[in-house]
Amino acid sequence: MKSSRAILGVVLVFLLGILCGILATHLMYKYRIDSILSGRAQTREEIIVNKLDRKLGLDKRQEEQIRTIVHDTHEEIKALRSHLRPQTEALIEKAQAKISIILTPEQRRKYEQMIAERKERVRKKEL
């Protein structure tokens, strides 16, 4: 009797942990989606500047200078990524072809579906 109560207690704690995780995940996604739809979402640049401001106590002039530096750096990174993208995609496609060769026909069909889904996610992200 006592061992069954202990097992039941462990199972209940486990289930409560799962429920808390599900609730926390739901609330986090709901908040993120709400903030994006309402225009409250912060960009990476704003997050970086705000963190530096909180940690360093920047004055307005410093904040604006850092905001400019962070923005310019992000633009340079985007340009670099777009420049490297064709080469990166070529390497990925080469690896995918090598992988495809060693798969069974059924695995290859699933793998090609995975690749198509990845390409669609990338395409949507670029829009």
N, C-alpha and C positions, 0 to 999 in steps of 0.2 A: 504494500500500500504506500509506504513512504517513498519507495523508489519511483513509483508511478507519478506521485506528486512532484518529485524533483524533475522528472522528465517533462511533465506537463508545464512546470515552471520555466524550464529552459526553452521549450517550444514557444511558449507565450512571449518570452523576452525576445526570442528570435523574430517572431511575427510582428511584434511591436516595432522592432528595429526596421524591418522591411517597410511597414506602414509609414514610419517617420521618414524614411528615405524617399519613398514615393511622394509623400506630401511635400517635403522640402524641394524635391526636383520639380514638382508641378508648380509650386509657388515661384521658384526661381525662373522657370521658363515663362510663366505668366507675367512676371514683373518685367523680364527682358522684352517680351513681345509688346506689352503695354508701353514700355518706355520708347521702343522703336516707333510704334505707331503714333505716339503722341509727340514725337520729336525730341524727347528728353534724353535719348541715348547719347552717351559721350563717345566721341571718336577716340582712337588710340592717342592721337596728339593731345587732346584735352586731358586724358587720363594721366599721361606722362607729365604734363605741365602742372596739373593739380597735385600730383604726388610730390613733385619737386617743391612746389609752393608750401605744401603742408610740412614737409621734412626740413626745408631750408629757410622758410619764412621770407620768401622773395618780396621785394617791393614791386610796384606796378611796372617800372621801367625794366627791371630784370625779367619779370614775367613776360612782358611783350617781346623782349629780345630772345628769350628762351623759346617762346611760342614760335617765333620766326625761324629759329634754328631747327627746331623739331619738325616744323612743316617742310622746310627746304630739304631736310634729311630724308623725310618720308617720300617726297617727290623724287629725289635722286635714287632712292631704293626702288621705287616703282619703275623708273626708267631703266635701271639696271636689270630688274626682273624681266621687263618686257624685251630687253635686248637678249637676255640669256634664255628666254622661254623657248625659242625654236630649237636650240641645242639641247635643252633639258627634255623637251618632248621627244626629240629624236632618240635620246638615250633611253627614255622610258619605253618607247615603241620597240626599240631593239631588244630590251630586256623582256618585254611582253612576248615578242616573237620567239625568243629562246625558251621561255616558259611554256608557251603554247605547244611547242614541238614535243615536249616530254609528257604531255597530258593525254589521257584517253579521250576519245571523241566526246563522251558525255561531259567530262571535266572541261574540255576545250569549249564546249557550247556554254557552260556556266561561266567560264572564265571570260569569254567574249562578252557575255551579258554584263559581267562586273565591270569590264573596261568601258562598255557603252554607258553604263550608269555613271561611272567616274567622269567621263567626258561631258555628260549632260550636267552634272553638278558643277564642273568647272565653267561650262558655258553660261549657266545661270548666274554663277558668282561674278562673272565678268560683266554682266548686264547691270 
